[in-house]
Amino acid sequence: MRIEQRQWSAAGGWEAPTGAVGGPADVVLFFGAPEALTREASLGRLRELYGPAPLFGCSTAGEIGGVHVRDGSVVATAVRLEKSRLRIERIRLGDVAGDSGAAGRKLAGAFPVEGLRHLFVLSDGIQVNGSELVRGMTSVLPKDVGVTGGLSGDGDRFAHTFVCAGEGGPEEGVVAAVGFYGPSLRVGCGSLGGWDPFGPERCVTRSAGNVLYELDGRSALALYKEYLGEHAAGLPASGLLFPLSLRGAGSDPGVVRTLLAVDEQRGSVTFAGDVPEGRYVRLMKANFERLIDGASGAAQAAAPPGASTELALLISCVGRKLVLQQRVEEEVEAAREALAGDPVLAGFYSYGEISPFTASARCELHNQTMTITTLSEA
């Protein structure tokens, strides 16, 4: 695997690359601020630099390149596979009437399964129910095909998110995936959080998919405001600092859900993934050291056994970035230290992370985690 990486800024344009792809790239992965992706000087010039290589990327709430976290930029990582091959597919949510489960089934079903090792998926971050998307994808894939990825971001604005795959430009309402093929490919994944629960556990008494109406028979939004106190005035953005812990059913470890929107008239709260009726939830708050330890743990779980990582794709939640603030690069540095070899790091801050907790677990939508996918060729 040959890799080179470069960054774009409005002030300096595209910088000279680090590394060398050594020939035509098979794909150019990119992650960029929404306002940067709409400028012809960024993606237009990127197409000139890499010719026919397909672009695959999305808008973000922060860009990761190496151990640095940036805002308002674009990070591009050109990859040339030496022993493997890839395929890119995309769909529009409008083509399946906004049914996220159907979108997942249609997208995953577009990939021939012979030789398929892994799908890395990027999705619209606002119009999709991430839980249904993941269930749809995994329902039609062989059990030995992994799925990781994330929901595109728009800073803390929650207005417009974009995905780009292939020859087209960045678009809203798109879900896309790159499929990696070949026996030489080594893929690892891990996902961990690091948040502390607080307050009483409450039962979800009324919900519909990812929209939560009532907890213990009371308005979900009213309860959220009660616990947020002075932070309630900043909803929905301030809700990123207080995610919801959803207790697992049976032996499942449970997941965390990030708030995306509130509806004052209906008293409801919309999350990035499902909040099923009858399940139990608690609010969560940040613990700085545990957030950073979570990033390290995710990298340890993702590291391929007995092999060095060549490329690590890091997807962390926008809520973690808002909490860590000036310490945000510490979680990226912690992940880098836990990976063997000298991997190239690329990624973004998202509205949701798609991964199993470990390679042997079930793939799910997560929020408020650091999720890492490692790639190398044997």
KEKOLKE-343317 format. One record per residue (C-alpha): y, x, z. Coordinates in nm, 2 decimals, decimal comma. Each point is the difference from the previous one (the first is absolute). Layout:
BEGIN
((Y; X; Z))
...
This chain:
BEGIN
((0,00; 0,00; 0,00))
((0,34; 0,14; -0,11))
((0,31; -0,14; 0,17))
((0,37; 0,05; -0,03))
((0,28; -0,18; 0,19))
((0,37; -0,05; -0,04))
((0,27; -0,21; 0,15))
((0,30; -0,19; -0,14))
((0,34; -0,07; 0,16))
((0,31; -0,16; -0,14))
((0,20; 0,31; 0,07))
((-0,24; 0,26; -0,14))
((-0,24; -0,18; -0,24))
((-0,35; 0,13; -0,03))
((-0,07; 0,32; 0,18))
((-0,22; 0,27; -0,13))
((-0,37; -0,07; 0,09))
((-0,21; 0,16; 0,26))
((-0,35; 0,08; -0,12))
((-0,11; -0,02; -0,36))
((-0,20; -0,27; -0,17))
((-0,10; 0,25; -0,27))
((-0,02; -0,24; -0,29))
((0,03; -0,37; -0,08))
((0,00; -0,21; 0,32))
((-0,25; -0,29; 0,04))
((0,24; -0,20; 0,21))
((0,34; 0,04; 0,17))
((0,01; -0,16; 0,34))
((0,35; -0,08; 0,12))
((0,17; -0,17; 0,29))
((0,36; -0,08; 0,01))
((0,29; -0,20; 0,15))
((0,06; -0,33; -0,19))
((0,35; 0,10; -0,10))
((-0,13; 0,34; -0,13))
((-0,27; -0,15; -0,21))
((0,24; -0,22; -0,20))
((0,19; 0,31; -0,12))
((-0,10; 0,12; -0,34))
((0,08; 0,36; 0,12))
((-0,30; -0,02; 0,23))
((-0,30; -0,16; -0,17))
((0,13; 0,04; -0,35))
((0,03; 0,37; 0,05))
((-0,34; 0,01; 0,17))
((-0,16; -0,15; -0,31))
((0,17; 0,27; -0,21))
((-0,14; 0,27; 0,23))
((-0,36; -0,12; -0,01))
((-0,03; -0,17; -0,35))
((-0,29; -0,23; -0,03))
((-0,12; 0,03; 0,36))
((0,00; -0,35; 0,16))
((0,24; -0,06; 0,29))
((-0,14; -0,17; 0,31))
((0,21; -0,07; 0,30))
((0,22; -0,24; 0,19))
((0,32; -0,06; 0,20))
((0,01; 0,12; 0,36))
((0,17; -0,01; 0,34))
((0,00; 0,38; 0,00))
((-0,16; 0,27; -0,21))
((-0,25; 0,27; 0,11))
((-0,01; 0,33; -0,18))
((-0,17; 0,29; 0,17))
((0,09; -0,03; 0,37))
((0,34; -0,15; -0,08))
((0,11; -0,36; 0,02))
((0,29; -0,10; -0,22))
((0,20; -0,31; -0,08))
((0,16; -0,10; -0,33))
((-0,22; 0,25; -0,20))
((-0,31; 0,00; -0,22))
((-0,30; 0,23; 0,07))
((-0,22; 0,05; -0,31))
((-0,35; 0,17; 0,02))
((-0,17; 0,08; -0,33))
((-0,37; 0,03; 0,02))
((-0,25; 0,15; -0,25))
((-0,36; -0,07; 0,07))
((-0,24; 0,28; -0,10))
((-0,34; -0,17; 0,06))
((0,09; -0,37; 0,04))
((0,18; -0,28; -0,19))
((0,21; -0,30; 0,08))
((0,10; -0,34; -0,12))
((0,31; -0,21; 0,08))
((0,01; -0,38; 0,00))
((0,27; -0,25; 0,11))
((0,06; -0,37; 0,03))
((0,29; -0,23; 0,07))
((-0,02; -0,24; 0,30))
((0,15; -0,27; -0,22))
((-0,31; 0,01; -0,22))
((-0,22; -0,12; 0,28))
((0,26; -0,25; 0,14))
((0,08; 0,22; 0,29))
((-0,35; -0,01; 0,14))
((-0,04; 0,35; 0,16))
((-0,38; -0,03; 0,03))
((-0,04; -0,09; -0,37))
((0,24; 0,29; -0,08))
((-0,23; 0,24; 0,19))
((-0,31; -0,13; -0,17))
((0,16; 0,02; -0,35))
((0,14; 0,35; 0,06))
((-0,32; 0,15; 0,14))
((-0,21; -0,18; -0,26))
((0,19; 0,18; -0,28))
((-0,16; 0,33; 0,09))
((-0,34; 0,09; -0,14))
((-0,22; 0,09; 0,31))
((-0,22; 0,27; -0,15))
((0,12; 0,33; 0,15))
((0,28; -0,17; 0,19))
((0,07; 0,18; 0,33))
((0,33; -0,13; 0,13))
((0,29; -0,24; -0,06))
((0,35; 0,09; 0,11))
((0,21; -0,31; -0,01))
((0,37; -0,07; 0,01))
((0,13; -0,35; 0,04))
((0,32; -0,20; 0,01))
((0,10; 0,01; 0,37))
((0,16; -0,35; 0,04))
((-0,17; -0,25; -0,23))
((-0,36; 0,09; 0,10))
((-0,23; -0,09; 0,29))
((-0,15; 0,34; 0,06))
((-0,30; -0,12; 0,19))
((-0,10; -0,24; -0,29))
((0,06; 0,28; -0,25))
((-0,24; 0,24; 0,17))
((-0,27; -0,27; 0,05))
((0,02; -0,09; -0,36))
((-0,03; 0,36; -0,12))
((-0,29; 0,10; 0,23))
((-0,19; -0,32; -0,08))
((-0,06; 0,11; -0,36))
((-0,05; 0,38; 0,05))
((-0,32; 0,18; 0,09))
((-0,01; 0,09; 0,37))
((0,01; 0,38; -0,08))
((0,34; -0,03; -0,18))
((0,28; 0,06; 0,24))
((0,34; -0,17; -0,01))
((0,33; 0,14; 0,15))
((0,37; -0,04; -0,08))
((0,30; -0,19; 0,12))
((0,27; -0,26; -0,05))
((0,32; 0,12; -0,16))
((0,32; 0,00; 0,21))
((0,37; -0,07; -0,02))
((0,14; 0,19; 0,30))
((0,07; -0,25; 0,28))
((0,15; -0,25; -0,25))
((-0,32; -0,20; -0,10))
((0,17; -0,12; -0,32))
((-0,16; 0,16; -0,30))
((-0,31; 0,23; -0,04))
((-0,13; 0,16; -0,32))
((-0,32; 0,14; -0,14))
((-0,03; 0,21; -0,32))
((-0,33; 0,07; -0,18))
((-0,05; 0,15; -0,34))
((0,27; -0,03; -0,27))
((0,21; -0,28; 0,15))
((0,28; 0,04; 0,24))
((0,02; -0,11; 0,37))
((-0,05; -0,37; 0,04))
((-0,02; -0,26; 0,28))
((-0,31; -0,21; 0,06))
((-0,24; 0,27; -0,13))
((-0,32; 0,13; 0,15))
((-0,16; 0,31; -0,15))
((-0,27; 0,25; 0,07))
((-0,12; 0,34; -0,13))
((-0,38; 0,03; 0,00))
((-0,15; 0,35; 0,05))
((-0,34; 0,07; -0,17))
((-0,26; 0,28; 0,02))
((-0,25; 0,15; 0,24))
((0,22; 0,31; 0,06))
((0,27; -0,20; 0,17))
((0,02; 0,02; 0,38))
((0,20; -0,28; 0,17))
((0,08; -0,04; 0,37))
((0,21; -0,26; 0,18))
((0,12; -0,08; 0,35))
((0,25; -0,24; 0,17))
((0,13; 0,00; 0,35))
((0,30; -0,14; 0,19))
((0,12; 0,09; 0,34))
((0,18; -0,30; 0,14))
((-0,02; -0,14; 0,35))
((-0,05; -0,38; 0,06))
((0,21; -0,18; 0,25))
((0,04; -0,35; 0,13))
((-0,27; -0,26; 0,03))
((-0,27; -0,07; -0,26))
((0,06; -0,32; -0,18))
((-0,21; -0,22; -0,23))
((0,09; -0,08; -0,35))
((0,01; -0,38; 0,01))
((0,15; -0,07; -0,35))
((0,02; 0,22; -0,30))
((-0,05; 0,00; -0,38))
((-0,11; 0,33; -0,14))
((0,26; 0,25; 0,09))
((0,26; -0,25; 0,13))
((-0,02; -0,05; 0,38))
((0,14; -0,33; 0,14))
((-0,12; -0,03; 0,36))
((-0,13; 0,21; 0,28))
((-0,15; -0,19; 0,30))
((0,15; -0,31; -0,15))
((0,36; 0,14; -0,01))
((0,22; 0,11; -0,28))
((-0,10; 0,35; -0,11))
((0,36; 0,09; -0,09))
((0,13; -0,13; 0,33))
((-0,25; 0,21; 0,19))
((0,08; 0,31; -0,21))
((0,37; -0,04; 0,07))
((-0,07; -0,04; 0,37))
((-0,18; 0,33; 0,02))
((0,23; 0,19; -0,23))
((0,31; -0,10; 0,20))
((0,31; 0,17; -0,14))
((-0,21; 0,13; -0,29))
((-0,05; -0,36; -0,12))
((0,34; -0,01; -0,17))
((-0,13; 0,27; -0,25))
((-0,30; -0,20; -0,12))
((-0,18; 0,05; -0,23))
((0,07; 0,37; -0,02))
((-0,01; 0,05; 0,38))
((-0,35; -0,16; 0,00))
((-0,13; 0,33; -0,15))
((0,05; 0,15; 0,34))
((-0,23; -0,26; 0,16))
((-0,31; -0,05; -0,21))
((-0,28; -0,24; 0,10))
((-0,35; 0,11; 0,11))
((-0,27; -0,23; -0,13))
((-0,32; 0,02; 0,20))
((-0,31; 0,04; -0,21))
((-0,27; -0,26; -0,02))
((-0,32; 0,11; 0,17))
((-0,04; 0,38; -0,02))
((0,28; 0,05; -0,25))
((0,27; 0,24; 0,13))
((0,29; -0,23; -0,10))
((0,31; 0,07; -0,21))
((0,38; 0,02; 0,03))
((0,23; -0,23; -0,19))
((0,36; 0,07; -0,11))
((0,26; -0,28; -0,01))
((0,14; -0,05; -0,35))
((0,22; -0,32; 0,04))
((0,10; -0,28; 0,23))
((0,07; -0,37; -0,07))
((0,25; -0,14; 0,25))
((-0,05; -0,36; -0,11))
((-0,38; 0,01; 0,03))
((-0,01; 0,24; 0,29))
((-0,25; 0,22; -0,18))
((-0,05; 0,37; -0,05))
((-0,15; 0,14; -0,32))
((-0,21; 0,32; 0,03))
((-0,14; 0,24; -0,26))
((-0,36; -0,12; 0,06))
((-0,19; -0,29; 0,14))
((0,04; -0,13; 0,35))
((-0,30; -0,24; 0,04))
((0,00; -0,30; 0,23))
((-0,21; 0,05; 0,31))
((0,05; 0,38; 0,02))
((0,20; 0,16; 0,28))
((0,31; 0,22; -0,04))
((0,24; 0,21; 0,21))
((0,33; 0,16; -0,08))
((0,01; 0,38; -0,03))
((0,27; 0,27; 0,06))
((0,03; 0,36; -0,10))
((-0,14; 0,30; 0,18))
((0,15; 0,31; -0,17))
((-0,28; 0,25; 0,09))
((-0,28; -0,25; -0,08))
((0,16; -0,08; -0,34))
((-0,01; 0,37; -0,09))
((-0,35; 0,04; 0,14))
((-0,11; -0,29; -0,21))
((0,12; 0,18; -0,32))
((-0,21; 0,30; 0,10))
((-0,30; -0,21; 0,08))
((0,03; -0,17; -0,34))
((0,00; 0,34; -0,17))
((-0,30; 0,11; 0,19))
((-0,19; -0,31; -0,10))
((0,10; 0,05; -0,37))
((-0,08; 0,37; -0,02))
((-0,31; 0,04; -0,23))
((-0,28; 0,16; 0,20))
((-0,07; 0,36; -0,10))
((0,27; 0,00; -0,26))
((0,37; 0,07; -0,04))
((0,24; -0,27; -0,10))
((0,19; 0,05; -0,33))
((0,22; -0,31; 0,01))
((0,08; -0,22; 0,29))
((0,17; -0,34; -0,05))
((0,18; -0,11; 0,31))
((0,11; -0,36; 0,05))
((0,18; -0,08; 0,32))
((0,17; -0,32; 0,12))
((0,38; -0,05; -0,02))
((-0,02; -0,11; 0,36))
((-0,12; 0,34; 0,11))
((0,29; 0,16; -0,19))
((0,25; -0,22; 0,17))
((-0,14; 0,09; 0,34))
((-0,05; 0,37; -0,05))
((0,34; 0,04; -0,17))
((0,10; 0,37; 0,00))
((-0,36; 0,09; 0,12))
((-0,16; -0,17; -0,30))
((-0,11; 0,33; -0,16))
((-0,20; 0,08; 0,31))
((-0,27; -0,25; -0,10))
((-0,02; 0,15; -0,35))
((-0,02; 0,35; 0,15))
((-0,27; -0,11; 0,24))
((-0,20; -0,14; -0,29))
((0,04; 0,32; -0,20))
((-0,12; 0,22; 0,29))
((-0,32; -0,21; 0,03))
((-0,10; 0,05; -0,37))
((-0,19; 0,31; -0,11))
((0,11; 0,22; -0,29))
((0,35; -0,02; -0,16))
((0,02; -0,36; -0,12))
((0,30; -0,15; -0,19))
((0,14; -0,29; 0,20))
((0,16; -0,31; -0,16))
((0,06; -0,35; 0,11))
((0,24; -0,27; 0,12))
((0,10; -0,23; 0,28))
((-0,13; -0,35; -0,07))
((-0,02; -0,37; 0,09))
((-0,38; 0,03; 0,05))
((-0,28; 0,24; -0,02))
((-0,34; -0,05; -0,16))
((-0,30; 0,19; 0,13))
((-0,30; 0,00; 0,23))
((0,06; 0,15; 0,34))
((-0,26; 0,26; -0,10))
((-0,19; 0,05; -0,32))
((-0,30; -0,19; 0,13))
((0,20; -0,30; 0,12))
((0,11; -0,32; -0,18))
((0,31; 0,03; -0,21))
((0,29; -0,22; 0,14))
((0,37; -0,04; -0,02))
((0,17; 0,18; 0,29))
((0,36; 0,02; 0,12))
((0,18; 0,26; 0,21))
((-0,27; 0,26; -0,07))
((0,00; 0,34; -0,17))
((-0,26; -0,03; -0,28))
((-0,12; 0,31; -0,18))
((-0,21; 0,03; -0,32))
((-0,13; 0,35; -0,08))
((-0,12; 0,11; -0,35))
((-0,17; 0,32; -0,12))
((-0,25; 0,10; -0,26))
((-0,32; 0,19; 0,08))
